[in-house]
């Protein structure tokens, strides 16, 4: 590492105007998560700590700083949906990030249509071209290396149903670039989208 590197220990602070951690681990796919409470209240919220973790069965997960409605609902009902955020849906997604009371319907707040899921009893974003219906498999409270509990919970779910708009499938292959997915960067407001210009291919080395 060159001598002019900025080094810090997170426990002592980063000494920068804005925490670089989530700018370095970026861009990250957005977990736009819809849930329903045990009493039937619908919730929709975006999470920038989100990803896929397993193929068979397919498992995805999001992490929430604080035991928020999405975590509570997914834990209590055992269900949630992930909705793909595209460039055309970015503003709507941002509207659903507002800190509002639990009885506020974020679908209505962002003028989004509720789609009826096929397997689980949670609505999804009808305008989203890709939706994954999930059954909650684990809710894990994170902890530090020393064992101290963090006020952060990770929700993992098995994908039990996938909706893909046919416009996203090109010759039998899902076309990532065509959907212009939106991802979270760093800083207070940085986002990125993927298009055909950013695409390149790398095939795995062949083993003789």
C-alpha positions in Angstrom: 0.0 0.0 0.0 1.5 3.4 -0.9 2.7 5.7 1.9 0.1 8.3 0.9 -2.8 6.0 1.8 -5.4 7.2 4.3 -5.5 4.7 7.1 -7.9 4.6 10.0 -9.3 2.2 12.5 -13.1 2.3 12.5 -13.3 2.3 16.3 -11.4 5.7 16.3 -13.4 7.3 13.5 -12.6 7.8 9.8 -11.5 11.5 10.0 -13.3 12.3 6.7 -16.4 14.4 6.0 -18.5 11.3 5.2 -18.0 7.7 6.2 -16.2 6.0 3.2 -17.2 2.4 4.2 -20.4 2.2 2.2 -18.8 4.1 -0.7 -16.0 1.5 -1.0 -18.4 -1.4 -0.8 -20.4 -0.1 -3.8 -22.4 0.0 -5.8 -24.8 -2.3 -4.0 -28.1 -3.7 -5.2 -31.1 -2.2 -3.4 -33.3 -4.4 -1.3 -36.7 -2.8 -2.0 -38.7 -4.9 0.5 -42.4 -5.2 0.8 -43.9 -6.9 3.8 -47.3 -7.2 5.6 -47.7 -7.2 9.4 -49.6 -9.8 11.3 -52.5 -7.4 11.5 -52.5 -6.7 7.7 -50.6 -3.4 7.5 -48.5 -3.2 4.4 -44.9 -1.8 4.4 -42.5 -1.0 1.6 -38.9 0.2 2.3 -35.5 0.2 0.5 -32.4 -1.3 2.1 -28.9 -0.6 0.7 -27.4 -3.6 2.5 -28.8 -6.4 0.3 -27.6 -9.3 -1.8 -28.0 -12.9 -2.9 -26.4 -15.6 -0.8 -27.2 -19.1 -2.2 -28.2 -20.9 -5.4 -30.1 -24.0 -4.3 -32.4 -23.1 -2.7 -32.1 -19.5 -3.8 -31.6 -17.3 -0.7 -31.5 -13.5 -0.6 -31.2 -11.2 2.3 -31.2 -7.6 3.6 -29.8 -6.0 6.7 -31.6 -3.3 8.7 -30.0 -0.9 11.1 -32.6 -1.0 13.8 -35.5 -3.4 14.3 -37.7 -1.7 11.7 -41.1 -2.7 10.4 -39.7 -4.8 7.5 -37.7 -6.9 10.0 -40.6 -7.2 12.4 -43.1 -8.1 9.7 -40.8 -10.7 8.0 -40.1 -12.3 11.4 -43.7 -12.4 12.5 -45.4 -13.5 9.2 -42.4 -15.4 7.7 -42.8 -13.6 4.3 -41.5 -10.7 2.3 -41.0 -9.7 -1.4 -38.0 -8.1 -3.1 -38.8 -5.7 -5.9 -36.2 -4.6 -8.5 -35.5 -0.9 -8.6 -35.1 0.3 -12.1 -34.1 3.8 -13.3 -37.7 4.7 -14.0 -38.7 3.6 -10.4 -35.8 5.4 -8.6 -37.8 8.4 -7.5 -40.6 6.2 -6.2 -38.1 4.1 -4.3 -36.7 7.2 -2.7 -40.2 8.3 -1.6 -40.5 5.0 0.3 -37.4 5.7 2.2 -39.2 8.4 4.2 -39.4 7.9 8.0 -43.1 7.6 8.5 -45.4 6.0 11.1 -46.1 2.2 10.8 -49.7 2.8 9.8 -48.6 4.8 6.6 -48.9 2.8 3.4 -45.7 3.5 1.4 -47.3 2.2 -1.8 -49.9 5.0 -1.6 -47.2 7.5 -0.5 -45.2 6.8 -3.7 -48.2 6.3 -6.0 -47.3 2.7 -6.6 -49.7 -0.1 -7.5 -49.9 -3.2 -5.4 -49.4 -6.4 -7.3 -50.9 -9.7 -6.0 -48.3 -12.3 -5.3 -48.9 -15.9 -6.3 -47.5 -17.9 -3.3 -47.2 -15.6 -0.3 -49.6 -13.1 1.2 -47.6 -10.0 0.6 -48.2 -7.5 -2.2 -45.4 -6.5 -4.5 -44.6 -3.4 -6.7 -46.7 -4.0 -9.8 -44.5 -1.6 -11.8 -41.3 -3.5 -11.0 -40.2 -5.8 -13.9 -38.7 -8.4 -11.5 -40.2 -9.5 -8.2 -39.1 -12.3 -5.8 -41.5 -13.8 -3.4 -39.7 -15.1 -0.3 -40.3 -17.1 2.8 -38.2 -15.9 5.8 -35.6 -18.5 6.7 -33.5 -16.7 9.3 -33.5 -13.4 11.3 -30.1 -12.8 12.7 -29.0 -10.1 15.1 -25.4 -9.1 14.1 -22.6 -9.0 16.6 -19.1 -7.6 16.7 -15.9 -9.7 16.8 -15.9 -9.4 20.6 -19.5 -10.7 20.7 -21.3 -7.5 21.5 -24.7 -7.3 20.0 -25.3 -4.7 17.2 -28.6 -2.9 16.8 -28.7 -4.4 13.3 -30.7 -7.4 12.0 -30.2 -9.5 8.9 -33.2 -11.1 7.3 -32.6 -14.1 5.0 -35.4 -15.6 2.9 -35.8 -18.5 0.5 -37.1 -17.4 -2.9 -40.2 -19.4 -3.6 -41.6 -17.4 -6.6 -40.0 -15.2 -9.3 -41.9 -12.8 -11.6 -39.9 -11.6 -14.7 -41.3 -9.3 -17.3 -40.9 -10.9 -20.7 -39.1 -7.7 -22.0 -36.3 -8.7 -19.6 -35.6 -12.0 -21.3 -33.5 -12.0 -24.5 -33.1 -15.4 -26.3 -33.8 -17.2 -23.0 -31.3 -15.1 -21.0 -32.2 -12.4 -18.5 -30.9 -9.1 -19.8 -29.5 -7.2 -16.7 -28.5 -4.1 -18.7 -31.9 -3.7 -20.4 -33.6 -3.4 -17.0 -31.3 -0.5 -15.9 -31.1 -1.6 -12.3 -30.4 1.1 -9.7 -27.7 0.6 -7.1 -26.6 2.5 -4.0 -23.3 4.2 -3.9 -21.7 6.2 -1.1 -22.1 9.7 0.2 -25.4 11.2 1.2 -27.1 10.7 -2.2 -25.0 8.7 -4.7 -26.7 6.1 -6.9 -25.6 4.2 -10.0 -27.4 2.4 -12.8 -26.2 -0.3 -15.1 -26.4 -0.1 -18.9 -25.0 -1.9 -21.9 -22.0 0.4 -22.0 -20.7 -1.0 -18.7 -21.0 -4.6 -19.8 -18.1 -6.9 -20.4 -17.6 -10.6 -20.3 -15.2 -12.9 -18.4 -15.6 -16.6 -18.7 -14.2 -18.8 -16.0 -10.8 -20.5 -16.8 -11.1 -24.0 -18.2 -9.7 -26.8 -16.2 -8.0 -29.4 -18.4 
